[in-house]
């Protein structure tokens, strides 16, 4: 293989080895490192380290002959949405500009494809007119059954920007949840050490969530939740620990929280706000109809 490639804007400031795997060929890191050291992969005709961050317009020269694919190469097929699904997608958009979109994600669809779920919102968005000429980049996630605000970047630079803003906690999200039980206080903060595992390695992560009780009765409460940290399943885990699991949660629940007719997760990402280049962005996503119906059924205040 003797070819010349040009780095486009989506991969600006990306490591050379990662750029190669994304654009040329997915080969073992050791083999890639060997070819880079030998000068078989150059940037602007100069030898670079694998950690070198390529820039828009860089010319990558590849002269490699030992890039043989594995005998059993697994091909990951992307989800192809139907015309019916695409026709209903236009109603999800809250904001659409040249750098990102904000959508009101419905329940029952994952943000990205996984081993248990092929259908996902990213592959759906990739086929919409809003993403014509660009590709969707994930910057944060919502659980499959959680509804509400989801931000998706249209280019790599904004994806990196959003990732940085989330990391330094400059993006603020507000959720609405219908929980089992009467909340004892009007306002408060949940602070917990949440445990997860990476293989056999135990990981303890501090989780902080501020809450406000909007309405409550003997059996149920409508609460506003503002997570300060962003742990996996944070709200669901913390509310279970607190003794007030989210209604319809089939994973993080107490034994009494089991009703076949109420198996839809009552958790909605309601608001998000952040600032980019001195411009303040504030977005709100109305809860789905079943959320409002559940409030009425449980004799809780309709807040809208």
N, C-alpha and C positions, 0 to 999 in steps of 0.2 A: 504494500500500500504506500503510494507516494502522492500525497495530496496537500492542497493548501486550503485552509479554512479561515473565515473571518468572524471575529467575536461580535455578536450583536448586543444591543443595549440591555437586553434582559439578563445577560450574564456578566455585566460590568462588575468588577470587584469580586469575582468568583475564583476560588483556588483553581490552578491549572489542572490538577488531577480530577477535581470534581467536574470541571468543564468538559474534560475528555470523556468521562464516563457518561455524562448527560448527552453529549452531542456526537460522539464517535463510536465508542464501543465500551461495553461493560466488561472489564477484565479484572482479574485479581490485582489488588493494590501492589503486591510485590513485583508483579510483571510490569505494571505501569511505571513504578519507581525505577526499575532497571532500564526501561527504554528512555525515560527522561534523563537519567544519569549519562547514558551513552550518547545523548544528543539526537536520538531518533525522533524526539518530539521537541520542537523549538518554537520560541515566540519571537516573531520578527527576525528570524534567522539567528537568534541568540539562545544559548543554553540557559535554562532557568530551572529552579527547584520546583518540586511538586507543589510547594506551598505558595508559589508566586501567584499573585492575584491579577488575572487578566483584565484588560481594559477594553472598552468599546472600540472597535476598529483594529485591534491587534490581529496580526496574521499568524496563524498557527500552522507550522509546517510539520507534517507527519510522514515519516519514512519508516514504516514498521512492517515486517513480513511475518511475524509470529502471532498474529491476532486470530487464532482459530477459536471459533465458538465452542462451548462445552457440548459434549455429545448429547446430553439431555438438558436443553435450555428451556426454562419455563417462560412462556410468553404471557404477560399480564394483559388481558384484554380489557379495554375501556368499555364502560357502560354506554350504550347508544340509546338515548331517550326516544320515545315514540312521538309522533306528531301531536297526539292528544296531550302528552305531558308538556311539550314545548309550548303549545297554545295557551296553557294555563300558567306558564311561568311568568309572563309579562306582568301579571297582577301582583307578583311578589316584590317587585322593585320599589324601594323607597327613595333611593338616590342612585344616579348613574352619571358619572363624569369620566373624564379621560384617564383618571388614575385608579379609581376604585368604584365599587358599587356597594350599596347596603340593601339587603333583602330581608323580608319577613319569612324566615324558614318555617315550612310546615312540619308537622309531626310525622314520624315514620320514615324519614329519609336521612341517611348519614351524610356528614359533610364530605368525607372521602370514602372510597371503596375499601373494604376490608375482607377478611376471610369469611365473615358471616353475612356480609351485605355487599352486593355488587352495585346496586342502585345508589347513586350519591349525587349530591347537589353540584359538586365541582364539574363532573362530566356533563351534567345537564346544562350548566351555565356556558360551558365551552361551545355548545351548539346554538346559543341564542344570538340574536342580532346585536345585543348589547356587547358581546365579546367578539364581534367580527373584526378580524385583523389583530387580535391579541389573545392572550390566554389567561385563565383565572389562576390566582395564587392564593393558597390558604394562609391566613394570618392568625386565626384563632378557631376554636371549635365549639360546637354545641353538641350535646348528646343527641342520639338519633331521635328520641321521643320528646326532646325539649324544643319548644317553638320560639320564634322571635328573631331579634336582630342578629344578623350575621354580616360581617364586613369581608369582602373579597377584593384583593388587589388585582389590577390589570397589567402590572409590570413588576419586574423583579425589584426595582429600586423602591417602589412604594411598599412592596411586601416586606423588604428589609426595614423600612421606616416604621411600619406598623409593628413589626416584631420587636423593634427597639422600644417603641412607646409602651407596649404591653410589659416588657421586661422592667422598665423603670417606673411602672405604675402610673403612666400619664393618660391612660385610657380608662374611663370610669363607666362601669356597667351597672344597671339596675334590673333586678328580676322581680317578678311577682310569683308567689307560690301559695297554693291552697294546702294547708297542712292539717293533720289530724290532731285534735286537742285544742284547748284554750290557752293561748300564750299568756304567761303570768305577768309580763311587763309590756308597756307601750313601746319602749325602745331599749336596745341593748347591743352587746357585741358578743359573738361566739368566737372563742379562741380554742383551737384544738391541735394536737399533734396527730396528723393522719398518717397511717402506716400503709406502705405499698411495697411490692417486691419486684426486683429486677433479677429474674432467675432465682437464685438462693439468697441474693443480697437484700437485706431488709433496709428500707428507706423510710425515714421519719421526716415529715414535712409540716411546718407550722402553717395553719390555716386561720385566716381572720375574716369574719363576715359581720357587717353591721346590719341590724334589722330594725324595722318599724312595723308595729301591728296596725293595720288599716282598719280591720274589723274582726270581731271574735265572738264566739258563743260557747256553750258548754262542750261542743263536739268538734268544731272546726275553727280555723283562723285564716284570714287573708293577710299575708305579710309581704312587705317590701324588703328585698335583700340586696345589699351592696357589698359584694366581695372585694376585699382589699388585696387578697392574694388570689392566685389562679391555679389551684390544684385540681387534679382530675376528680370529677364527681364531688367537688368540694361541698356545694350546697346540700346535696342529697345525703352525703355522709354526716355532715355537721348537724343537720336537722334530726337525723336518726339518733345520733349520740345525745342530742338535747332532749330527746323523747317526743319529738313532734315530726314524724316522717311526712314527706310530701304525699298527698293523696294520689293514688294511682301508681306509686313507685313499686314495681314488682321485684326490685333487687334490694333496695335499702328500706326495709319496712319492719314494723312490729307485727306480731301474729294477728292482732285485731284489724290490721289494715289490709283485709282481703275481701274484696267484693268483685265478682266477675264482671259486673256491669260498670265498674269504676276502675278499669285497668289502664286508663289513659293518664299519663304523667301530667299533673297540674303544675307545671313549671314553665314560665314564659320569660324570655329575655325582652324586657320592656323598653329600656332606654340605653343609649350609649352617647358619651360626649368626649371630645378630644380637641386638641388645637394643633394645627399644622401651619407653619409660616404665618403665625399671628392671626390665622383665621379659625374661629371657633365653630366647631361642628356639633350639632345636637340632633339626634334622630330618635324617633319614637315609633314603636311597632304595636299596633292594636292586637290584643289577645284574640285567639281564634274563637269562633262561636261556641265551641264546646266548653271553653273556659268560662265564658260569661254565663252560659247555661248552668254550669256547676255551681257558680256563686249563688245564683237564684235558688237552685235546688237545696243548697246547704244554708239558706237564709243568711247569706253574707252580703255586705254592701256592694252594689254595682258602682264601682268607683269612676267609670267613664261618664 
